[in-house]
Amino acid sequence: MHYGDITDAISVSSLIKKIKPNEIYNLAAQSHV
């Protein structure tokens, strides 16, 4: 599992290029829920 800021497109893109995952799960949630 890798943690990151979903709003930081550059870091998300570089992470995807680096690890080349077969699947991606977005576990981000709204903080007021």
PyMOL commands that place a pseudoatom at each C-alpha (Angstrom):
pseudoatom trace, name=CA, resn=MET, resi=1, chain=A, elem=C, hetatm=0, pos=[0.000, 0.000, 0.000]
pseudoatom trace, name=CA, resn=HIS, resi=2, chain=A, elem=C, hetatm=0, pos=[1.220, 3.478, -0.836]
pseudoatom trace, name=CA, resn=TYR, resi=3, chain=A, elem=C, hetatm=0, pos=[0.041, 6.694, 0.768]
pseudoatom trace, name=CA, resn=GLY, resi=4, chain=A, elem=C, hetatm=0, pos=[-0.128, 10.015, -1.012]
pseudoatom trace, name=CA, resn=ASP, resi=5, chain=A, elem=C, hetatm=0, pos=[-2.054, 13.163, -1.745]
pseudoatom trace, name=CA, resn=ILE, resi=6, chain=A, elem=C, hetatm=0, pos=[-4.663, 12.415, -4.428]
pseudoatom trace, name=CA, resn=THR, resi=7, chain=A, elem=C, hetatm=0, pos=[-4.667, 16.117, -5.371]
pseudoatom trace, name=CA, resn=ASP, resi=8, chain=A, elem=C, hetatm=0, pos=[-0.940, 16.032, -6.219]
pseudoatom trace, name=CA, resn=ALA, resi=9, chain=A, elem=C, hetatm=0, pos=[-1.106, 14.835, -9.822]
pseudoatom trace, name=CA, resn=ILE, resi=10, chain=A, elem=C, hetatm=0, pos=[2.664, 14.826, -10.327]
pseudoatom trace, name=CA, resn=SER, resi=11, chain=A, elem=C, hetatm=0, pos=[3.399, 12.523, -7.383]
pseudoatom trace, name=CA, resn=VAL, resi=12, chain=A, elem=C, hetatm=0, pos=[0.483, 10.218, -8.240]
pseudoatom trace, name=CA, resn=SER, resi=13, chain=A, elem=C, hetatm=0, pos=[1.658, 9.973, -11.845]
pseudoatom trace, name=CA, resn=SER, resi=14, chain=A, elem=C, hetatm=0, pos=[5.274, 9.280, -10.892]
pseudoatom trace, name=CA, resn=LEU, resi=15, chain=A, elem=C, hetatm=0, pos=[4.215, 6.637, -8.359]
pseudoatom trace, name=CA, resn=ILE, resi=16, chain=A, elem=C, hetatm=0, pos=[2.088, 4.851, -10.970]
pseudoatom trace, name=CA, resn=LYS, resi=17, chain=A, elem=C, hetatm=0, pos=[4.960, 4.933, -13.481]
pseudoatom trace, name=CA, resn=LYS, resi=18, chain=A, elem=C, hetatm=0, pos=[7.386, 3.653, -10.832]
pseudoatom trace, name=CA, resn=ILE, resi=19, chain=A, elem=C, hetatm=0, pos=[5.425, 0.682, -9.470]
pseudoatom trace, name=CA, resn=LYS, resi=20, chain=A, elem=C, hetatm=0, pos=[3.238, -0.139, -12.521]
pseudoatom trace, name=CA, resn=PRO, resi=21, chain=A, elem=C, hetatm=0, pos=[0.291, -1.518, -10.510]
pseudoatom trace, name=CA, resn=ASN, resi=22, chain=A, elem=C, hetatm=0, pos=[-2.282, -3.953, -11.892]
pseudoatom trace, name=CA, resn=GLU, resi=23, chain=A, elem=C, hetatm=0, pos=[-5.030, -2.329, -9.825]
pseudoatom trace, name=CA, resn=ILE, resi=24, chain=A, elem=C, hetatm=0, pos=[-5.555, 1.033, -8.132]
pseudoatom trace, name=CA, resn=TYR, resi=25, chain=A, elem=C, hetatm=0, pos=[-7.928, 1.655, -5.225]
pseudoatom trace, name=CA, resn=ASN, resi=26, chain=A, elem=C, hetatm=0, pos=[-8.821, 5.197, -4.187]
pseudoatom trace, name=CA, resn=LEU, resi=27, chain=A, elem=C, hetatm=0, pos=[-9.461, 5.058, -0.435]
pseudoatom trace, name=CA, resn=ALA, resi=28, chain=A, elem=C, hetatm=0, pos=[-9.736, 8.822, -0.044]
pseudoatom trace, name=CA, resn=ALA, resi=29, chain=A, elem=C, hetatm=0, pos=[-12.819, 10.121, 1.756]
pseudoatom trace, name=CA, resn=GLN, resi=30, chain=A, elem=C, hetatm=0, pos=[-14.339, 13.466, 2.593]
pseudoatom trace, name=CA, resn=SER, resi=31, chain=A, elem=C, hetatm=0, pos=[-13.122, 14.617, 5.985]
pseudoatom trace, name=CA, resn=HIS, resi=32, chain=A, elem=C, hetatm=0, pos=[-16.549, 15.778, 7.202]
pseudoatom trace, name=CA, resn=VAL, resi=33, chain=A, elem=C, hetatm=0, pos=[-18.245, 12.410, 6.702]
for i in range(1, 33): cmd.bond("trace and resi %d" % i, "trace and resi %d" % (i + 1))
show_as sticks, trace
zoom trace
